[in-house]
Amino acid sequence: MTRYELIIYWSDVDQAYIVEVPELPGCMADGSTYQEAVSNAETIIREWIETAQQLGRVIPESRGRLVYA
């Protein structure tokens, strides 16, 4: 599987962990646990790529670490 950076944080508003995939516009997932959120993100990344392929869109290459804490 292609590896993309995941940004994971807790949302008090949603009462869930949120996962953003900055290299894939609009690609986000959530989960009630950290592990569930990451698992859901893996599914959403696959679906994002499949949809992009079906639409003939360019799929960005993973650029590695994008954000420095």
Buried (B, 14 or more C-beta within 10 A) or exposed (E): EEEBBBEBEEEEEEEBBBBBBBBBEEBBBBBEEEEBBBBBBBEBBEEBBEEBEEEEEEEBEBEEEEEEE
